[in-house]
Amino acid sequence: MKRLVSKSALENGIVAELLLFFWSEAELQTCKRQKTKTRNETAKAKSRAEKRAKERREL
């Protein structure tokens, strides 16, 4: 059976697919970390606001 693409082209395609996969996984992890960071910052801000409101009520 005759090869339609050269071995090196096939290997380059596999490498490109792997790079794309790992790049997209890295992007996904970055997005997840950013989402968690934003959620944590929101929770901290809410906690500070509640603390200030509580202090105002006590005055």
C-alpha distance matrix in Angstrom:
0.0 3.8 6.5 9.3 12.0 13.1 13.9 17.6 17.5 15.9 18.7 21.2 20.5 21.0 24.1 25.4 25.0 26.9 29.5 30.0 30.4 32.9 34.7 35.2 36.4 38.8 40.1 40.6 42.6 44.6 45.5 46.5 48.7 50.2 51.0 52.6 54.5 55.8 56.8 58.6 60.4 61.4 62.7 64.7 66.2 67.2 68.8 70.8 71.9 73.0 74.8 76.7 77.6 79.0 81.0 82.4 83.5 85.2 87.3
3.8 0.0 3.8 6.4 9.1 10.2 11.8 15.2 14.8 14.0 17.0 19.1 18.6 19.7 22.6 23.6 23.7 25.8 28.1 28.6 29.4 31.9 33.4 34.0 35.5 37.7 38.8 39.7 41.7 43.5 44.4 45.7 47.8 49.2 50.1 51.8 53.6 54.8 56.0 57.9 59.5 60.5 62.0 63.9 65.3 66.4 68.1 69.9 71.0 72.3 74.1 75.8 76.8 78.3 80.2 81.6 82.8 84.6 86.5
6.5 3.8 0.0 3.8 5.5 6.8 8.4 11.7 11.1 10.2 13.3 15.3 14.8 16.0 18.8 19.8 20.0 22.2 24.3 24.9 25.8 28.2 29.7 30.4 32.0 34.1 35.2 36.2 38.2 39.9 40.9 42.2 44.2 45.6 46.6 48.4 50.0 51.3 52.5 54.3 55.9 57.0 58.6 60.4 61.7 62.9 64.6 66.3 67.5 68.9 70.6 72.2 73.3 74.9 76.7 78.1 79.3 81.1 83.0
9.3 6.4 3.8 0.0 3.8 6.9 9.5 11.9 10.2 9.8 13.4 14.6 13.6 15.5 18.3 18.5 18.8 21.5 23.3 23.4 24.7 27.4 28.4 28.9 30.9 33.0 33.7 34.8 37.1 38.5 39.3 40.9 43.0 44.1 45.1 47.1 48.7 49.7 51.0 53.0 54.4 55.4 57.2 59.0 60.1 61.3 63.2 64.9 65.9 67.4 69.2 70.7 71.7 73.4 75.2 76.4 77.7 79.6 81.4
12.0 9.1 5.5 3.8 0.0 3.8 6.5 8.4 6.4 6.6 10.1 10.9 10.4 12.6 15.0 15.3 16.1 18.6 20.2 20.6 22.2 24.5 25.4 26.4 28.3 30.1 31.0 32.3 34.5 35.8 36.8 38.5 40.4 41.4 42.7 44.6 46.0 47.2 48.7 50.5 51.8 53.0 54.8 56.5 57.6 59.0 60.8 62.3 63.5 65.0 66.7 68.2 69.3 71.0 72.8 74.0 75.4 77.3 79.0
13.1 10.2 6.8 6.9 3.8 0.0 3.8 5.5 5.2 6.3 8.7 9.9 10.7 12.5 14.3 15.3 16.6 18.5 20.0 21.1 22.7 24.5 25.6 27.0 28.7 30.2 31.4 33.0 34.8 36.0 37.4 39.1 40.6 41.9 43.4 45.1 46.4 47.7 49.4 50.9 52.2 53.7 55.4 56.8 58.1 59.7 61.3 62.8 64.1 65.7 67.2 68.7 70.0 71.7 73.2 74.6 76.1 77.8 79.5
13.9 11.8 8.4 9.5 6.5 3.8 0.0 3.8 5.5 5.1 6.1 8.5 9.8 10.6 12.2 14.1 15.3 16.5 18.2 19.8 21.0 22.6 24.1 25.7 27.0 28.5 30.1 31.5 33.0 34.4 36.0 37.5 38.9 40.4 41.9 43.4 44.7 46.3 47.8 49.2 50.7 52.3 53.8 55.2 56.7 58.2 59.6 61.2 62.7 64.2 65.6 67.2 68.6 70.0 71.6 73.2 74.7 76.2 77.9
17.6 15.2 11.7 11.9 8.4 5.5 3.8 0.0 3.8 5.3 4.9 6.0 8.5 9.7 10.3 12.0 14.0 15.1 16.1 18.0 19.7 20.8 21.9 23.9 25.4 26.5 28.0 29.9 31.2 32.3 34.2 35.8 37.0 38.3 40.1 41.6 42.6 44.3 46.0 47.3 48.6 50.3 52.0 53.2 54.6 56.3 57.7 59.1 60.6 62.3 63.6 65.1 66.6 68.2 69.6 71.1 72.7 74.3 75.9
17.5 14.8 11.1 10.2 6.4 5.2 5.5 3.8 0.0 3.8 5.4 5.0 6.1 8.6 9.8 10.3 12.2 14.2 15.1 16.2 18.2 19.9 20.6 22.2 24.2 25.4 26.5 28.3 30.1 31.1 32.6 34.4 35.8 36.9 38.6 40.4 41.4 42.8 44.6 46.1 47.3 48.8 50.6 52.0 53.2 54.8 56.5 57.8 59.2 60.9 62.4 63.7 65.1 66.8 68.3 69.7 71.3 73.0 74.5
15.9 14.0 10.2 9.8 6.6 6.3 5.1 5.3 3.8 0.0 3.8 5.4 5.1 6.3 8.7 9.8 10.6 12.4 14.2 15.3 16.5 18.5 19.8 21.1 22.6 24.3 25.6 27.0 28.7 30.2 31.5 33.0 34.7 36.0 37.4 39.1 40.4 41.9 43.4 44.9 46.4 47.8 49.4 50.9 52.3 53.7 55.3 56.9 58.2 59.7 61.3 62.8 64.1 65.7 67.3 68.7 70.2 71.8 73.6
18.7 17.0 13.3 13.4 10.1 8.7 6.1 4.9 5.4 3.8 0.0 3.8 5.3 5.0 6.1 8.5 9.8 10.5 12.2 14.1 15.2 16.5 18.1 19.8 21.0 22.4 24.1 25.6 26.9 28.4 30.1 31.5 32.8 34.4 36.0 37.4 38.6 40.3 41.9 43.2 44.6 46.3 47.8 49.1 50.6 52.2 53.6 55.1 56.6 58.2 59.5 61.1 62.6 64.0 65.5 67.1 68.7 70.1 71.9
21.2 19.1 15.3 14.6 10.9 9.9 8.5 6.0 5.0 5.4 3.8 0.0 3.8 5.4 5.0 6.0 8.5 9.8 10.4 12.1 14.1 15.3 16.1 18.1 19.8 20.8 22.1 24.1 25.5 26.5 28.3 30.0 31.2 32.4 34.2 35.9 36.9 38.4 40.2 41.6 42.8 44.4 46.2 47.4 48.7 50.5 52.0 53.3 54.7 56.5 57.8 59.2 60.8 62.4 63.8 65.2 66.9 68.5 70.0
20.5 18.6 14.8 13.6 10.4 10.7 9.8 8.5 6.1 5.1 5.3 3.8 0.0 3.8 5.4 5.0 6.1 8.6 9.8 10.4 12.2 14.3 15.1 16.3 18.3 19.8 20.8 22.4 24.3 25.5 26.8 28.5 30.1 31.3 32.7 34.5 35.8 37.1 38.7 40.4 41.6 43.0 44.8 46.3 47.5 49.0 50.7 52.2 53.4 55.0 56.6 58.1 59.4 61.0 62.6 64.0 65.5 67.2 68.9
21.0 19.7 16.0 15.5 12.6 12.5 10.6 9.7 8.6 6.3 5.0 5.4 3.8 0.0 3.8 5.4 5.1 6.2 8.6 9.8 10.5 12.3 14.1 15.3 16.5 18.3 19.8 21.0 22.6 24.2 25.7 27.0 28.5 30.1 31.5 33.0 34.4 36.0 37.3 38.8 40.4 41.9 43.3 44.8 46.4 47.8 49.2 50.9 52.3 53.7 55.2 56.9 58.2 59.6 61.3 62.8 64.2 65.8 67.6
24.1 22.6 18.8 18.3 15.0 14.3 12.2 10.3 9.8 8.7 6.1 5.0 5.4 3.8 0.0 3.8 5.4 5.1 6.1 8.5 9.8 10.6 12.0 14.1 15.2 16.3 18.1 19.8 21.0 22.3 24.2 25.6 26.8 28.3 30.0 31.4 32.5 34.3 35.9 37.1 38.5 40.3 41.8 43.0 44.6 46.2 47.6 49.0 50.6 52.1 53.4 55.0 56.6 58.0 59.5 61.1 62.6 64.1 65.8
25.4 23.6 19.8 18.5 15.3 15.3 14.1 12.0 10.3 9.8 8.5 6.0 5.0 5.4 3.8 0.0 3.8 5.4 5.1 6.1 8.5 10.0 10.3 12.1 14.1 15.2 16.2 18.2 19.9 20.8 22.3 24.2 25.6 26.6 28.3 30.1 31.2 32.5 34.3 35.8 37.0 38.6 40.3 41.7 42.9 44.6 46.2 47.5 48.9 50.6 52.1 53.5 54.9 56.5 58.0 59.4 61.0 62.7 64.3
25.0 23.7 20.0 18.8 16.1 16.6 15.3 14.0 12.2 10.6 9.8 8.5 6.1 5.1 5.4 3.8 0.0 3.8 5.5 5.1 6.1 8.7 9.8 10.5 12.2 14.2 15.2 16.4 18.3 19.8 21.0 22.5 24.3 25.6 26.8 28.6 30.0 31.4 32.8 34.5 35.9 37.2 38.8 40.4 41.8 43.2 44.8 46.4 47.7 49.2 50.8 52.3 53.6 55.1 56.8 58.2 59.6 61.3 63.1
26.9 25.8 22.2 21.5 18.6 18.5 16.5 15.1 14.2 12.4 10.5 9.8 8.6 6.2 5.1 5.4 3.8 0.0 3.8 5.4 5.0 6.1 8.4 9.8 10.5 12.2 14.1 15.2 16.5 18.2 19.9 21.0 22.4 24.1 25.6 26.9 28.3 30.1 31.4 32.7 34.4 35.9 37.3 38.7 40.4 41.8 43.2 44.8 46.3 47.7 49.1 50.8 52.2 53.6 55.2 56.8 58.2 59.7 61.6
29.5 28.1 24.3 23.3 20.2 20.0 18.2 16.1 15.1 14.2 12.2 10.4 9.8 8.6 6.1 5.1 5.5 3.8 0.0 3.8 5.4 5.2 5.9 8.5 9.8 10.4 12.1 14.1 15.2 16.2 18.2 19.8 20.9 22.2 24.1 25.6 26.6 28.2 30.0 31.2 32.5 34.2 35.9 37.1 38.5 40.2 41.6 43.0 44.5 46.2 47.5 49.0 50.5 52.1 53.5 55.0 56.6 58.1 59.8
30.0 28.6 24.9 23.4 20.6 21.1 19.8 18.0 16.2 15.3 14.1 12.1 10.4 9.8 8.5 6.1 5.1 5.4 3.8 0.0 3.8 5.6 5.1 6.0 8.5 9.8 10.4 12.2 14.2 15.1 16.4 18.3 19.9 20.8 22.3 24.2 25.4 26.7 28.4 30.0 31.2 32.6 34.4 35.9 37.1 38.6 40.3 41.8 43.0 44.7 46.2 47.6 49.0 50.6 52.2 53.5 55.1 56.8 58.4
30.4 29.4 25.8 24.7 22.2 22.7 21.0 19.7 18.2 16.5 15.2 14.1 12.2 10.5 9.8 8.5 6.1 5.0 5.4 3.8 0.0 3.8 5.5 5.2 6.2 8.6 9.9 10.5 12.4 14.2 15.4 16.5 18.4 19.9 21.0 22.6 24.2 25.7 26.9 28.5 30.2 31.5 32.9 34.6 36.1 37.3 38.9 40.6 41.9 43.3 44.9 46.5 47.8 49.2 50.9 52.4 53.8 55.4 57.3
32.9 31.9 28.2 27.4 24.5 24.5 22.6 20.8 19.9 18.5 16.5 15.3 14.3 12.3 10.6 10.0 8.7 6.1 5.2 5.6 3.8 0.0 3.8 5.5 5.0 6.1 8.5 9.7 10.5 12.2 14.1 15.2 16.3 18.2 19.8 20.9 22.2 24.1 25.5 26.7 28.3 30.0 31.3 32.6 34.3 35.9 37.1 38.7 40.3 41.7 43.0 44.8 46.2 47.6 49.1 50.8 52.2 53.7 55.5
34.7 33.4 29.7 28.4 25.4 25.6 24.1 21.9 20.6 19.8 18.1 16.1 15.1 14.1 12.0 10.3 9.8 8.4 5.9 5.1 5.5 3.8 0.0 3.8 5.4 5.1 6.2 8.6 9.9 10.5 12.3 14.2 15.3 16.4 18.3 19.9 20.8 22.4 24.2 25.6 26.7 28.4 30.1 31.3 32.7 34.4 35.9 37.2 38.7 40.4 41.7 43.2 44.7 46.3 47.7 49.2 50.8 52.4 54.0
35.2 34.0 30.4 28.9 26.4 27.0 25.7 23.9 22.2 21.1 19.8 18.1 16.3 15.3 14.1 12.1 10.5 9.8 8.5 6.0 5.2 5.5 3.8 0.0 3.8 5.4 5.0 6.1 8.6 9.7 10.5 12.3 14.2 15.2 16.4 18.3 19.7 20.9 22.4 24.2 25.5 26.7 28.5 30.1 31.3 32.7 34.4 36.0 37.2 38.7 40.4 41.9 43.1 44.7 46.4 47.7 49.2 50.9 52.6
36.4 35.5 32.0 30.9 28.3 28.7 27.0 25.4 24.2 22.6 21.0 19.8 18.3 16.5 15.2 14.1 12.2 10.5 9.8 8.5 6.2 5.0 5.4 3.8 0.0 3.8 5.4 5.0 6.2 8.6 9.8 10.5 12.3 14.2 15.2 16.5 18.2 19.9 21.0 22.4 24.2 25.6 26.9 28.5 30.1 31.4 32.8 34.5 36.0 37.3 38.8 40.6 41.8 43.2 44.9 46.5 47.8 49.4 51.3
38.8 37.7 34.1 33.0 30.1 30.2 28.5 26.5 25.4 24.3 22.4 20.8 19.8 18.3 16.3 15.2 14.2 12.2 10.4 9.8 8.6 6.1 5.1 5.4 3.8 0.0 3.8 5.4 5.1 6.1 8.6 9.8 10.5 12.2 14.1 15.3 16.2 18.2 19.8 20.9 22.3 24.1 25.5 26.7 28.3 30.0 31.3 32.7 34.4 35.9 37.1 38.8 40.3 41.7 43.2 44.8 46.4 47.8 49.5
40.1 38.8 35.2 33.7 31.0 31.4 30.1 28.0 26.5 25.6 24.1 22.1 20.8 19.8 18.1 16.2 15.2 14.1 12.1 10.4 9.9 8.5 6.2 5.0 5.4 3.8 0.0 3.8 5.5 5.0 6.2 8.6 9.9 10.4 12.2 14.2 15.1 16.3 18.2 19.8 20.8 22.3 24.2 25.5 26.7 28.3 30.0 31.4 32.7 34.4 35.9 37.3 38.6 40.3 41.8 43.2 44.8 46.5 48.1
40.6 39.7 36.2 34.8 32.3 33.0 31.5 29.9 28.3 27.0 25.6 24.1 22.4 21.0 19.8 18.2 16.4 15.2 14.1 12.2 10.5 9.7 8.6 6.1 5.0 5.4 3.8 0.0 3.8 5.4 5.1 6.2 8.7 9.8 10.5 12.3 14.1 15.3 16.4 18.3 19.9 21.0 22.5 24.3 25.6 26.8 28.5 30.2 31.4 32.8 34.5 36.1 37.2 38.7 40.5 41.9 43.3 45.0 46.8
42.6 41.7 38.2 37.1 34.5 34.8 33.0 31.2 30.1 28.7 26.9 25.5 24.3 22.6 21.0 19.9 18.3 16.5 15.2 14.2 12.4 10.5 9.9 8.6 6.2 5.1 5.5 3.8 0.0 3.8 5.4 5.0 6.1 8.5 9.7 10.5 12.1 14.1 15.1 16.3 18.1 19.8 20.9 22.3 24.1 25.5 26.7 28.4 30.0 31.3 32.7 34.5 35.9 37.1 38.8 40.5 41.8 43.3 45.2
44.6 43.5 39.9 38.5 35.8 36.0 34.4 32.3 31.1 30.2 28.4 26.5 25.5 24.2 22.3 20.8 19.8 18.2 16.2 15.1 14.2 12.2 10.5 9.7 8.6 6.1 5.0 5.4 3.8 0.0 3.8 5.4 5.1 6.1 8.5 9.9 10.4 12.1 14.1 15.2 16.3 18.1 19.8 20.9 22.3 24.1 25.5 26.8 28.3 30.0 31.3 32.8 34.3 35.9 37.3 38.8 40.4 41.9 43.5
45.5 44.4 40.9 39.3 36.8 37.4 36.0 34.2 32.6 31.5 30.1 28.3 26.8 25.7 24.2 22.3 21.0 19.9 18.2 16.4 15.4 14.1 12.3 10.5 9.8 8.6 6.2 5.1 5.4 3.8 0.0 3.8 5.5 5.0 6.0 8.6 9.7 10.4 12.1 14.1 15.1 16.3 18.2 19.8 20.9 22.3 24.1 25.6 26.7 28.3 30.0 31.4 32.6 34.3 36.0 37.2 38.7 40.5 42.2
46.5 45.7 42.2 40.9 38.5 39.1 37.5 35.8 34.4 33.0 31.5 30.0 28.5 27.0 25.6 24.2 22.5 21.0 19.8 18.3 16.5 15.2 14.2 12.3 10.5 9.8 8.6 6.2 5.0 5.4 3.8 0.0 3.8 5.4 5.1 6.2 8.5 9.8 10.4 12.2 14.2 15.2 16.4 18.3 19.9 20.9 22.4 24.3 25.6 26.8 28.4 30.2 31.4 32.7 34.5 36.1 37.3 38.9 40.9
48.7 47.8 44.2 43.0 40.4 40.6 38.9 37.0 35.8 34.7 32.8 31.2 30.1 28.5 26.8 25.6 24.3 22.4 20.9 19.9 18.4 16.3 15.3 14.2 12.3 10.5 9.9 8.7 6.1 5.1 5.5 3.8 0.0 3.8 5.4 5.1 6.0 8.5 9.7 10.4 12.1 14.1 15.2 16.3 18.2 19.8 20.8 22.4 24.1 25.5 26.7 28.5 30.0 31.3 32.8 34.5 36.0 37.4 39.2
50.2 49.2 45.6 44.1 41.4 41.9 40.4 38.3 36.9 36.0 34.4 32.4 31.3 30.1 28.3 26.6 25.6 24.1 22.2 20.8 19.9 18.2 16.4 15.2 14.2 12.2 10.4 9.8 8.5 6.1 5.0 5.4 3.8 0.0 3.8 5.4 5.0 6.1 8.5 9.7 10.4 12.1 14.1 15.2 16.3 18.1 19.7 20.9 22.3 24.1 25.5 26.8 28.3 30.0 31.4 32.8 34.5 36.1 37.6
51.0 50.1 46.6 45.1 42.7 43.4 41.9 40.1 38.6 37.4 36.0 34.2 32.7 31.5 30.0 28.3 26.8 25.6 24.1 22.3 21.0 19.8 18.3 16.4 15.2 14.1 12.2 10.5 9.7 8.5 6.0 5.1 5.4 3.8 0.0 3.8 5.4 5.1 6.1 8.6 9.9 10.5 12.2 14.2 15.3 16.4 18.2 19.9 20.9 22.4 24.2 25.7 26.8 28.4 30.2 31.5 32.8 34.6 36.4
52.6 51.8 48.4 47.1 44.6 45.1 43.4 41.6 40.4 39.1 37.4 35.9 34.5 33.0 31.4 30.1 28.6 26.9 25.6 24.2 22.6 20.9 19.9 18.3 16.5 15.3 14.2 12.3 10.5 9.9 8.6 6.2 5.1 5.4 3.8 0.0 3.8 5.4 5.0 6.1 8.5 9.7 10.4 12.2 14.1 15.1 16.3 18.3 19.8 20.9 22.3 24.3 25.5 26.7 28.5 30.2 31.4 32.9 34.8
54.5 53.6 50.0 48.7 46.0 46.4 44.7 42.6 41.4 40.4 38.6 36.9 35.8 34.4 32.5 31.2 30.0 28.3 26.6 25.4 24.2 22.2 20.8 19.7 18.2 16.2 15.1 14.1 12.1 10.4 9.7 8.5 6.0 5.0 5.4 3.8 0.0 3.8 5.4 5.1 6.1 8.6 9.8 10.5 12.2 14.1 15.2 16.5 18.3 19.9 21.0 22.5 24.2 25.6 26.9 28.6 30.3 31.6 33.3
55.8 54.8 51.3 49.7 47.2 47.7 46.3 44.3 42.8 41.9 40.3 38.4 37.1 36.0 34.3 32.5 31.4 30.1 28.2 26.7 25.7 24.1 22.4 20.9 19.9 18.2 16.3 15.3 14.1 12.1 10.4 9.8 8.5 6.1 5.1 5.4 3.8 0.0 3.8 5.4 5.1 6.1 8.6 9.8 10.5 12.2 14.1 15.3 16.4 18.2 19.8 21.0 22.4 24.1 25.7 26.9 28.5 30.3 31.8
56.8 56.0 52.5 51.0 48.7 49.4 47.8 46.0 44.6 43.4 41.9 40.2 38.7 37.3 35.9 34.3 32.8 31.4 30.0 28.4 26.9 25.5 24.2 22.4 21.0 19.8 18.2 16.4 15.1 14.1 12.1 10.4 9.7 8.5 6.1 5.0 5.4 3.8 0.0 3.8 5.5 5.1 6.2 8.6 9.9 10.5 12.2 14.3 15.3 16.4 18.2 20.0 20.9 22.4 24.3 25.7 26.9 28.6 30.5
58.6 57.9 54.3 53.0 50.5 50.9 49.2 47.3 46.1 44.9 43.2 41.6 40.4 38.8 37.1 35.8 34.5 32.7 31.2 30.0 28.5 26.7 25.6 24.2 22.4 20.9 19.8 18.3 16.3 15.2 14.1 12.2 10.4 9.7 8.6 6.1 5.1 5.4 3.8 0.0 3.8 5.4 5.1 6.2 8.6 9.8 10.4 12.3 14.2 15.2 16.4 18.4 19.9 20.9 22.5 24.3 25.7 27.0 28.9
60.4 59.5 55.9 54.4 51.8 52.2 50.7 48.6 47.3 46.4 44.6 42.8 41.6 40.4 38.5 37.0 35.9 34.4 32.5 31.2 30.2 28.3 26.7 25.5 24.2 22.3 20.8 19.9 18.1 16.3 15.1 14.2 12.1 10.4 9.9 8.5 6.1 5.1 5.5 3.8 0.0 3.8 5.4 5.1 6.1 8.5 9.8 10.5 12.2 14.2 15.2 16.5 18.3 19.8 21.0 22.5 24.4 25.8 27.3
61.4 60.5 57.0 55.4 53.0 53.7 52.3 50.3 48.8 47.8 46.3 44.4 43.0 41.9 40.3 38.6 37.2 35.9 34.2 32.6 31.5 30.0 28.4 26.7 25.6 24.1 22.3 21.0 19.8 18.1 16.3 15.2 14.1 12.1 10.5 9.7 8.6 6.1 5.1 5.4 3.8 0.0 3.8 5.4 5.1 6.1 8.5 9.9 10.5 12.2 14.1 15.3 16.4 18.2 19.9 21.0 22.5 24.4 26.0
62.7 62.0 58.6 57.2 54.8 55.4 53.8 52.0 50.6 49.4 47.8 46.2 44.8 43.3 41.8 40.3 38.8 37.3 35.9 34.4 32.9 31.3 30.1 28.5 26.9 25.5 24.2 22.5 20.9 19.8 18.2 16.4 15.2 14.1 12.2 10.4 9.8 8.6 6.2 5.1 5.4 3.8 0.0 3.8 5.5 5.1 6.1 8.6 9.8 10.5 12.2 14.2 15.2 16.3 18.3 19.9 21.0 22.5 24.6
64.7 63.9 60.4 59.0 56.5 56.8 55.2 53.2 52.0 50.9 49.1 47.4 46.3 44.8 43.0 41.7 40.4 38.7 37.1 35.9 34.6 32.6 31.3 30.1 28.5 26.7 25.5 24.3 22.3 20.9 19.8 18.3 16.3 15.2 14.2 12.2 10.5 9.8 8.6 6.2 5.1 5.4 3.8 0.0 3.8 5.4 5.0 6.2 8.6 9.8 10.4 12.3 14.2 15.2 16.5 18.4 20.0 21.1 22.9
66.2 65.3 61.7 60.1 57.6 58.1 56.7 54.6 53.2 52.3 50.6 48.7 47.5 46.4 44.6 42.9 41.8 40.4 38.5 37.1 36.1 34.3 32.7 31.3 30.1 28.3 26.7 25.6 24.1 22.3 20.9 19.9 18.2 16.3 15.3 14.1 12.2 10.5 9.9 8.6 6.1 5.1 5.5 3.8 0.0 3.8 5.4 5.1 6.1 8.6 9.8 10.6 12.2 14.1 15.3 16.5 18.4 20.0 21.4
67.2 66.4 62.9 61.3 59.0 59.7 58.2 56.3 54.8 53.7 52.2 50.5 49.0 47.8 46.2 44.6 43.2 41.8 40.2 38.6 37.3 35.9 34.4 32.7 31.4 30.0 28.3 26.8 25.5 24.1 22.3 20.9 19.8 18.1 16.4 15.1 14.1 12.2 10.5 9.8 8.5 6.1 5.1 5.4 3.8 0.0 3.8 5.5 5.1 6.1 8.5 9.9 10.4 12.2 14.2 15.3 16.5 18.4 20.2
68.8 68.1 64.6 63.2 60.8 61.3 59.6 57.7 56.5 55.3 53.6 52.0 50.7 49.2 47.6 46.2 44.8 43.2 41.6 40.3 38.9 37.1 35.9 34.4 32.8 31.3 30.0 28.5 26.7 25.5 24.1 22.4 20.8 19.7 18.2 16.3 15.2 14.1 12.2 10.4 9.8 8.5 6.1 5.0 5.4 3.8 0.0 3.8 5.4 5.1 6.1 8.6 9.8 10.5 12.3 14.3 15.3 16.6 18.7
70.8 69.9 66.3 64.9 62.3 62.8 61.2 59.1 57.8 56.9 55.1 53.3 52.2 50.9 49.0 47.5 46.4 44.8 43.0 41.8 40.6 38.7 37.2 36.0 34.5 32.7 31.4 30.2 28.4 26.8 25.6 24.3 22.4 20.9 19.9 18.3 16.5 15.3 14.3 12.3 10.5 9.9 8.6 6.2 5.1 5.5 3.8 0.0 3.8 5.5 5.0 6.2 8.6 9.8 10.5 12.3 14.3 15.4 16.8
71.9 71.0 67.5 65.9 63.5 64.1 62.7 60.6 59.2 58.2 56.6 54.7 53.4 52.3 50.6 48.9 47.7 46.3 44.5 43.0 41.9 40.3 38.7 37.2 36.0 34.4 32.7 31.4 30.0 28.3 26.7 25.6 24.1 22.3 20.9 19.8 18.3 16.4 15.3 14.2 12.2 10.5 9.8 8.6 6.1 5.1 5.4 3.8 0.0 3.8 5.4 5.1 6.1 8.6 9.8 10.5 12.4 14.3 15.6
73.0 72.3 68.9 67.4 65.0 65.7 64.2 62.3 60.9 59.7 58.2 56.5 55.0 53.7 52.1 50.6 49.2 47.7 46.2 44.7 43.3 41.7 40.4 38.7 37.3 35.9 34.4 32.8 31.3 30.0 28.3 26.8 25.5 24.1 22.4 20.9 19.9 18.2 16.4 15.2 14.2 12.2 10.5 9.8 8.6 6.1 5.1 5.5 3.8 0.0 3.8 5.4 5.0 6.1 8.6 9.8 10.5 12.4 14.5
74.8 74.1 70.6 69.2 66.7 67.2 65.6 63.6 62.4 61.3 59.5 57.8 56.6 55.2 53.4 52.1 50.8 49.1 47.5 46.2 44.9 43.0 41.7 40.4 38.8 37.1 35.9 34.5 32.7 31.3 30.0 28.4 26.7 25.5 24.2 22.3 21.0 19.8 18.2 16.4 15.2 14.1 12.2 10.4 9.8 8.5 6.1 5.0 5.4 3.8 0.0 3.8 5.5 5.1 6.2 8.7 10.0 10.7 12.7
76.7 75.8 72.2 70.7 68.2 68.7 67.2 65.1 63.7 62.8 61.1 59.2 58.1 56.9 55.0 53.5 52.3 50.8 49.0 47.6 46.5 44.8 43.2 41.9 40.6 38.8 37.3 36.1 34.5 32.8 31.4 30.2 28.5 26.8 25.7 24.3 22.5 21.0 20.0 18.4 16.5 15.3 14.2 12.3 10.6 9.9 8.6 6.2 5.1 5.4 3.8 0.0 3.8 5.4 5.0 6.2 8.7 9.9 10.8
77.6 76.8 73.3 71.7 69.3 70.0 68.6 66.6 65.1 64.1 62.6 60.8 59.4 58.2 56.6 54.9 53.6 52.2 50.5 49.0 47.8 46.2 44.7 43.1 41.8 40.3 38.6 37.2 35.9 34.3 32.6 31.4 30.0 28.3 26.8 25.5 24.2 22.4 20.9 19.9 18.3 16.4 15.2 14.2 12.2 10.4 9.8 8.6 6.1 5.0 5.5 3.8 0.0 3.8 5.4 5.1 6.3 8.7 10.1
79.0 78.3 74.9 73.4 71.0 71.7 70.0 68.2 66.8 65.7 64.0 62.4 61.0 59.6 58.0 56.5 55.1 53.6 52.1 50.6 49.2 47.6 46.3 44.7 43.2 41.7 40.3 38.7 37.1 35.9 34.3 32.7 31.3 30.0 28.4 26.7 25.6 24.1 22.4 20.9 19.8 18.2 16.3 15.2 14.1 12.2 10.5 9.8 8.6 6.1 5.1 5.4 3.8 0.0 3.8 5.4 5.2 6.3 8.9
81.0 80.2 76.7 75.2 72.8 73.2 71.6 69.6 68.3 67.3 65.5 63.8 62.6 61.3 59.5 58.0 56.8 55.2 53.5 52.2 50.9 49.1 47.7 46.4 44.9 43.2 41.8 40.5 38.8 37.3 36.0 34.5 32.8 31.4 30.2 28.5 26.9 25.7 24.3 22.5 21.0 19.9 18.3 16.5 15.3 14.2 12.3 10.5 9.8 8.6 6.2 5.0 5.4 3.8 0.0 3.8 5.5 5.1 6.5
82.4 81.6 78.1 76.4 74.0 74.6 73.2 71.1 69.7 68.7 67.1 65.2 64.0 62.8 61.1 59.4 58.2 56.8 55.0 53.5 52.4 50.8 49.2 47.7 46.5 44.8 43.2 41.9 40.5 38.8 37.2 36.1 34.5 32.8 31.5 30.2 28.6 26.9 25.7 24.3 22.5 21.0 19.9 18.4 16.5 15.3 14.3 12.3 10.5 9.8 8.7 6.2 5.1 5.4 3.8 0.0 3.8 5.4 5.3
83.5 82.8 79.3 77.7 75.4 76.1 74.7 72.7 71.3 70.2 68.7 66.9 65.5 64.2 62.6 61.0 59.6 58.2 56.6 55.1 53.8 52.2 50.8 49.2 47.8 46.4 44.8 43.3 41.8 40.4 38.7 37.3 36.0 34.5 32.8 31.4 30.3 28.5 26.9 25.7 24.4 22.5 21.0 20.0 18.4 16.5 15.3 14.3 12.4 10.5 10.0 8.7 6.3 5.2 5.5 3.8 0.0 3.8 5.5
85.2 84.6 81.1 79.6 77.3 77.8 76.2 74.3 73.0 71.8 70.1 68.5 67.2 65.8 64.1 62.7 61.3 59.7 58.1 56.8 55.4 53.7 52.4 50.9 49.4 47.8 46.5 45.0 43.3 41.9 40.5 38.9 37.4 36.1 34.6 32.9 31.6 30.3 28.6 27.0 25.8 24.4 22.5 21.1 20.0 18.4 16.6 15.4 14.3 12.4 10.7 9.9 8.7 6.3 5.1 5.4 3.8 0.0 3.8
87.3 86.5 83.0 81.4 79.0 79.5 77.9 75.9 74.5 73.6 71.9 70.0 68.9 67.6 65.8 64.3 63.1 61.6 59.8 58.4 57.3 55.5 54.0 52.6 51.3 49.5 48.1 46.8 45.2 43.5 42.2 40.9 39.2 37.6 36.4 34.8 33.3 31.8 30.5 28.9 27.3 26.0 24.6 22.9 21.4 20.2 18.7 16.8 15.6 14.5 12.7 10.8 10.1 8.9 6.5 5.3 5.5 3.8 0.0
